[in-house]
């Protein structure tokens, strides 16, 4: 029992934190509920520190149903960092809503718990339980602004489309179980090698791949992203675009690298097509967008295409690049959305044209947005440049030079629409009488962390690269 407790310390703390926030919401007077955000922040810091207890260790629980390895630990820490930044960015935003403080932060805790279960899942059932915990809680937070019709619409769309994709994914997982007779991911590869490639196995792979493609917003399974990203509360949009995508990628990689390497000649072709379509459509459709949340939504779709390159490479370097870029993406994307949150809190607009003159109204907001956007575009000296360099190098080493060329070309396209925002901020003129954009301490902290991390990891990326390499090696 001692070993079991040791393995599950982070998950237990997150579960207790979520329940504690929910119960305190019933007991604490409404006038004293603003401390819930600080409690959530403290809890997330404690959970992050607890993951360091087994940094670099490998262990299994319940006969392989739950796995602790450097790969899972890396993604848990990624999710916790994203959650910490989102809570920091949420404090002022949620305070203005004036209701349900505890439920908001409790739901965030349960989402983190679901993601942690997903990335440590050693079998298909555990993964699916974590997935549903994450998805259903995200539905609640997507429609959290009950007075906004667009938020309710986004929540309903996410519920319907998320349920449909989960059904497709579950059907695929069921076929994989039917073909192998086991739900333990690491045991599947041996059974597949013994039995050979069967039609039911290929069908299960296709359905499972389709379900994962929806979760990561890969084209043509991306239809839910723009409307839901626009309608959801902006902090939840940031969390949805970053952490849920990272958790889905973690399971995607674990299942296809660990269980289905014998089918690599089939799924690599499909994933390559998805990656190309995702990079091209995501970037091209982002160009005419006038709402910055929709622009970032299509940008997020394109980023999924770049991250898929690491899986296509099917190598240690490819998975290392995937992990590195996922972490860099957290700071760049959350930083950009944090600027959107701060601007919306003051101005009440998400239109790109209203960002005109932002550099004079708030130099910090403009600087953070500029650095985060050029990181998403993959320009030096940011973490995004280092991540894309690793991704393109990985696919070139495997002979996919043309794929790297498409990625570089689409990155150049993304520079165009990112610079439209920069042009408005630095060259545009603010409306007469426009006031300086004030930023709360918590939001300013999140902005500074994202700005610093994006530049630091672009200049000195060895520590993160070593962690990503250690995590990738645990899969091979």
C-alpha positions in Angstrom: 0.0 0.0 0.0 2.9 2.3 0.7 4.1 1.9 -2.9 0.6 2.5 -4.2 0.3 5.7 -2.3 3.7 6.9 -3.5 2.8 6.4 -7.1 -0.5 8.2 -6.8 0.5 11.2 -4.7 0.0 13.8 -7.4 -3.4 12.4 -8.5 -4.6 12.1 -4.9 -3.7 15.7 -4.2 -5.5 17.0 -7.3 -8.6 14.9 -6.5 -8.6 16.2 -2.9 -8.1 19.8 -4.1 -11.1 19.5 -6.5 -13.4 18.1 -3.8 -12.1 20.6 -1.2 -12.9 23.6 -3.5 -16.3 22.2 -4.2 -17.2 21.7 -0.5 -15.8 25.0 0.6 -18.0 26.7 -2.0 -21.0 25.4 0.0 -19.6 26.4 3.4 -17.8 29.7 2.9 -19.9 32.9 2.7 -20.2 34.4 -0.8 -18.4 37.6 0.4 -15.3 35.6 1.2 -14.9 33.4 -1.9 -12.2 35.3 -3.7 -9.5 33.2 -2.0 -10.4 30.1 -3.9 -8.1 31.1 -6.8 -5.2 31.4 -4.4 -6.1 28.0 -2.9 -6.1 26.4 -6.4 -2.8 28.0 -7.2 -1.2 26.7 -4.0 -2.6 23.2 -4.7 -1.2 23.1 -8.2 2.2 24.1 -7.0 2.2 21.3 -4.4 1.1 18.8 -7.1 3.9 20.0 -9.4 6.5 19.6 -6.6 5.2 16.1 -5.9 5.8 15.0 -9.5 9.5 15.8 -9.0 9.5 12.9 -6.4 9.6 10.3 -9.2 11.4 12.4 -11.9 13.1 10.0 -14.2 11.6 6.9 -12.5 9.7 4.1 -14.1 7.0 2.0 -12.3 3.7 0.2 -13.0 0.6 -0.1 -10.9 -2.3 -2.6 -11.1 -0.6 -4.9 -13.6 0.3 -2.2 -16.1 -3.0 -0.3 -16.0 -1.3 2.8 -14.6 2.2 3.7 -15.7 4.7 6.1 -14.1 7.6 6.9 -16.5 9.5 10.0 -17.7 7.1 10.4 -20.6 4.0 10.6 -18.3 5.9 12.8 -15.8 6.8 15.2 -18.6 3.2 15.6 -19.7 1.9 15.9 -16.2 4.3 18.7 -15.5 3.3 20.4 -18.8 -0.4 20.2 -17.8 0.3 21.5 -14.3 2.3 24.5 -15.7 -0.5 25.3 -18.1 -3.2 25.0 -15.4 -1.1 27.2 -13.1 -0.8 29.9 -15.8 -4.5 29.6 -16.6 -5.6 30.0 -13.0 -3.3 33.1 -12.7 -5.0 34.5 -15.8 -8.5 33.6 -14.5 -8.4 35.4 -11.1 -9.6 38.8 -12.4 -11.7 37.3 -15.1 -13.7 35.1 -12.8 -13.9 37.8 -10.2 -15.8 40.0 -12.7 -18.3 37.2 -13.3 -19.3 37.5 -9.7 -20.5 33.9 -9.2 -19.5 30.3 -8.7 -15.8 30.9 -7.9 -15.3 27.5 -6.2 -17.0 25.5 -9.0 -14.8 27.2 -11.6 -11.6 26.2 -9.9 -12.9 22.8 -8.8 -13.7 22.0 -12.4 -10.2 23.1 -13.4 -8.8 20.7 -10.8 -10.9 17.8 -12.1 -9.8 18.5 -15.7 -6.2 18.3 -14.5 -6.9 15.0 -12.8 -8.5 13.6 -16.0 -5.4 14.7 -18.0 -3.0 13.2 -15.5 -5.0 9.9 -15.7 -4.8 10.0 -19.5 -1.0 10.5 -19.8 -0.3 7.8 -17.2 -2.9 5.3 -18.6 -1.3 2.0 -19.3 -4.5 0.5 -20.6 -7.4 1.6 -22.8 -10.0 1.7 -20.1 -8.0 3.9 -17.7 -7.4 6.3 -20.6 -11.0 6.5 -21.6 -12.1 7.2 -18.0 -9.6 10.0 -17.8 -10.7 11.3 -21.2 -14.4 11.5 -20.2 -13.6 13.2 -16.9 -11.7 15.8 -18.8 -14.2 16.3 -21.6 -17.4 16.5 -19.5 -15.8 19.0 -17.2 -14.6 21.1 -20.1 -18.2 21.2 -21.3 -19.2 22.8 -18.0 -16.5 25.4 -18.2 -17.1 26.1 -21.9 -20.7 27.2 -21.1 -19.7 28.8 -17.7 -20.8 32.3 -18.7 -24.5 31.5 -18.4 -25.6 35.0 -19.6 -23.8 34.7 -22.9 -25.7 32.9 -25.6 -22.5 32.2 -27.6 -21.1 30.5 -24.5 -24.1 28.2 -24.2 -23.9 27.5 -27.9 -20.2 26.6 -27.6 -20.9 24.3 -24.6 -23.7 22.5 -26.5 -21.5 22.1 -29.6 -18.7 20.7 -27.6 -21.0 18.3 -25.8 -22.5 16.9 -29.1 -19.3 16.8 -31.1 -17.2 15.7 -28.2 -19.6 12.9 -27.5 -19.6 11.9 -31.2 -15.8 11.8 -31.3 -15.5 9.9 -28.1 -17.9 7.3 -29.5 -15.8 6.9 -32.6 -12.7 6.6 -30.5 -14.3 4.1 -28.1 -15.4 2.0 -31.1 -11.8 2.0 -32.4 -10.4 1.0 -28.9 -13.0 -1.8 -28.7 -11.8 -3.1 -32.1 -8.2 -3.0 -30.9 -9.2 -5.0 -27.8 -11.1 -7.5 -30.0 -8.1 -8.0 -32.2 -5.6 -8.4 -29.4 -7.7 -9.7 -26.5 -6.1 -7.2 -24.1 -6.6 -3.6 -23.0 -3.0 -3.3 -21.7 -1.2 -1.1 -24.2 2.3 -2.6 -23.9 1.0 -6.1 -24.2 -0.6 -5.4 -27.6 2.6 -5.3 -29.6 3.6 -8.8 -28.8 0.1 -10.2 -29.6 0.0 -8.3 -32.9 3.4 -9.6 -33.9 2.3 -13.2 -33.2 -1.1 -13.0 -34.9 -0.2 -10.7 -37.7 -2.1 -7.7 -39.1 -5.8 -8.4 -39.3 -8.5 -6.4 -41.0 -10.2 -5.8 -37.6 -7.0 -4.4 -36.3 -6.6 -2.0 -39.2 -10.2 -0.9 -38.8 -9.7 -0.3 -35.1 -6.6 1.8 -35.8 -8.5 4.0 -38.3 -11.3 4.6 -35.9 -8.9 5.3 -33.0 -6.8 7.6 -35.2 -10.0 9.5 -36.2 -11.0 10.0 -32.6 -7.5 11.3 -31.7 -7.6 13.6 -34.7 -10.7 15.2 -33.3 -9.2 15.7 -29.9 -6.1 17.4 -31.3 -8.1 19.5 -33.9 -6.5 18.0 -36.9 -8.1 18.8 -40.3 -10.8 17.6 -41.3 -11.8 16.9 -37.7 -11.3 20.5 -36.6 -14.8 21.8 -37.2 -15.5 22.3 -33.5 -12.5 24.4 -32.6 -13.2 27.9 -33.9 -16.7 28.3 -32.6 -15.9 26.7 -29.2 -12.7 28.7 -28.8 -14.6 31.9 -29.6 -17.6 31.2 -27.3 -15.8 29.8 -24.3 -14.4 32.0 -21.5 -11.0 33.1 -22.7 -9.0 31.4 -19.9 -10.8 28.1 -20.7 -10.0 28.6 -24.4 -6.3 28.9 -23.6 -6.5 25.7 -21.4 -8.5 23.9 -24.1 -6.0 24.8 -26.8 -3.0 23.9 -24.9 -3.4 21.3 -22.1 -6.2 19.1 -23.6 -4.3 18.9 -26.9 -1.1 18.0 -25.1 -2.9 15.2 -23.1 -4.5 13.8 -26.3 -1.1 13.9 -28.0 0.5 12.0 -25.1 -2.0 9.1 -25.4 -1.9 9.2 -29.2 1.9 8.8 -29.1 1.9 6.1 -26.4 -0.7 3.9 -28.2 0.7 4.2 -31.7 4.4 4.0 -30.8 4.1 1.4 -28.1 1.2 -0.8 -29.3 1.0 -0.3 -33.1 4.6 -0.1 -34.4 3.8 -3.0 -36.8 1.2 -0.9 -38.4 3.5 2.1 -38.8 3.6 1.8 -42.6 -0.2 2.4 -42.6 -0.8 5.0 -39.9 2.2 7.1 -40.8 0.7 7.7 -44.3 -2.6 8.7 -42.7 -1.0 11.0 -40.2 1.1 12.6 -42.9 -2.0 13.5 -44.9 -3.6 14.9 -41.7 -0.5 16.9 -40.9 -0.3 18.5 -44.3 -4.0 19.4 -44.4 -3.8 20.7 -40.9 -0.8 23.0 -41.5 -2.2 24.3 -44.8 -5.8 24.9 -43.9 -5.1 26.1 -40.3 -2.7 28.8 -41.6 -4.6 29.9 -44.7 -8.0 30.2 -43.0 -6.4 32.2 -40.1 -5.4 35.0 -42.6 -8.9 36.6 -43.1 -10.0 36.3 -39.4 -10.9 39.6 -37.7 -11.6 38.1 -34.2 -8.4 37.4 -32.4 -9.7 34.3 -30.6 -10.8 32.8 -33.9 -7.4 33.7 -35.4 -5.7 32.0 -32.5 -8.0 29.0 -32.9 -7.0 28.4 -36.5 -3.4 29.1 -35.4 -3.8 26.3 -32.8 -5.1 24.0 -35.5 -2.0 24.7 -37.6 0.2 24.1 -34.5 -1.3 20.6 -34.2 0.0 19.9 -37.8 3.5 20.9 -36.8 3.4 18.7 -33.7 2.3 15.7 -35.8 5.6 15.9 -37.6 7.3 14.5 -34.5 5.0 11.4 -34.6 5.5 11.0 -38.4 9.3 10.9 -37.8 8.7 7.8 -35.6 12.1 8.2 -33.9 13.6 9.3 -30.6 14.4 12.7 -32.1 10.9 13.0 -33.5 9.2 12.3 -30.1 11.8 14.5 -28.4 10.9 17.3 -30.8 7.2 16.7 -30.2 7.7 17.0 -26.4 9.9 20.0 -26.6 7.6 21.9 -29.0 4.5 21.0 -26.8 6.1 22.7 -23.8 7.2 25.7 -25.9 3.7 25.9 -27.2 2.3 26.1 -23.7 4.1 29.4 -22.9 3.5 31.0 -26.3 -0.2 30.2 -26.6 -1.1 30.9 -22.9 0.9 34.1 -23.1 -1.0 35.2 -26.2 -4.4 34.4 -24.7 -3.4 36.1 -21.4 -3.0 39.3 -23.5 -6.4 38.7 -25.0 -7.9 38.3 -21.5 -6.2 41.5 -20.2 -7.4 43.5 -23.2 -10.9 42.1 -23.0 -11.2 42.9 -19.3 -10.4 46.5 -20.0 -11.9 47.1 -23.5 -14.5 44.4 -23.8 -13.5 43.5 -27.4 -11.8 40.6 -29.2 -11.6 42.4 -32.6 -8.1 42.7 -34.0 -8.7 46.2 -35.2 -9.3 47.4 -31.6 -5.7 46.4 -30.7 -4.5 49.5 -32.6 -2.1 51.6 -30.5 -1.8 48.9 -27.8 2.0 49.5 -27.6 1.3 52.9 -26.3 -1.6 51.9 -24.0 0.3 49.0 -22.5 3.8 48.3 -23.6 3.9 45.0 -21.6 0.8 43.6 -23.3 2.2 44.5 -26.8 5.6 43.0 -26.0 4.2 39.7 -24.7 1.9 39.4 -27.6 4.7 40.1 -30.1 7.1 37.6 -28.5 4.5 34.9 -28.2 3.3 35.3 -31.8 6.8 35.1 -33.3 7.4 32.0 -31.1 4.2 30.4 -32.6 5.6 31.4 -36.1 8.9 29.8 -35.2 11.2 32.8 -35.4 14.4 33.2 -33.4 15.3 33.8 -30.6 12.2 32.1 -29.2 11.4 28.6 -27.9 9.1 28.1 -31.0 12.1 28.4 -33.3 14.1 25.7 -31.4 11.0 23.5 -31.4 10.3 23.8 -35.1 14.0 23.3 -35.9 13.9 20.0 -34.0 10.7 18.9 -35.7 11.9 19.7 -39.2 15.3 18.1 -38.5 13.5 14.9 -37.3 11.4 14.5 -40.5 14.3 15.4 -42.8 16.4 12.6 -41.1 13.6 10.2 -42.0 13.7 11.3 -45.6 10.6 13.6 -45.5 12.3 16.7 -46.9 9.2 17.7 -48.8 7.2 17.6 -45.5 9.7 19.9 -43.8 9.5 22.2 -46.8 5.7 22.5 -46.4 6.1 23.1 -42.7 8.6 25.9 -43.3 6.4 27.4 -46.1 3.3 27.4 -43.8 5.4 29.0 -41.0 6.2 31.8 -43.4 2.5 32.2 -44.1 1.8 32.3 -40.4 4.2 35.2 -40.0 1.9 37.2 -42.3 -1.2 37.0 -40.2 0.7 37.3 -36.9 2.3 40.5 -38.1 -1.2 41.9 -38.9 -1.8 41.9 -35.1 1.7 43.4 -34.5 1.1 46.1 -37.1 -2.1 47.1 -35.3 -0.4 47.2 -31.9 2.7 49.2 -32.9 1.7 51.2 -36.0 -2.0 51.6 -35.5 -3.5 54.7 -33.8 -5.7 54.2 -30.7 -9.1 55.9 -30.6 -9.2 59.3 -29.1 -9.6 59.2 -25.4 -8.5 55.6 -25.1 -7.2 54.9 -21.6 -4.1 52.9 -20.7 -4.8 49.2 -20.2 -4.4 48.3 -16.6 -3.3 44.8 -15.7 -4.0 42.9 -12.4 -1.0 41.6 -10.5 -2.0 37.9 -11.1 -2.4 38.5 -14.9 0.8 40.5 -15.0 2.6 37.6 -13.3 1.3 35.1 -15.9 2.4 37.4 -18.7 5.9 37.9 -17.4 6.3 34.1 -16.8 5.2 33.3 -20.4 7.5 36.1 -21.8 10.5 35.0 -19.8 10.1 31.3 -20.5 9.5 31.8 -24.3 12.8 33.8 -24.6 14.8 31.8 -22.1 13.9 28.4 -23.8 14.8 29.9 -27.1 18.3 31.0 -26.0 19.1 28.1 -23.6 17.1 25.1 -24.5 19.4 22.3 -23.3 17.7 21.5 -19.9 14.3 21.1 -21.6 15.8 19.2 -24.5 17.4 16.8 -22.0 14.1 16.2 -20.2 12.3 15.7 -23.5 14.9 13.2 -24.7 14.7 11.3 -21.4 10.9 11.1 -21.8 11.1 10.0 -25.4 13.7 7.3 -24.6 11.3 5.7 -22.1 9.0 4.8 -25.0 11.6 3.1 -27.2 
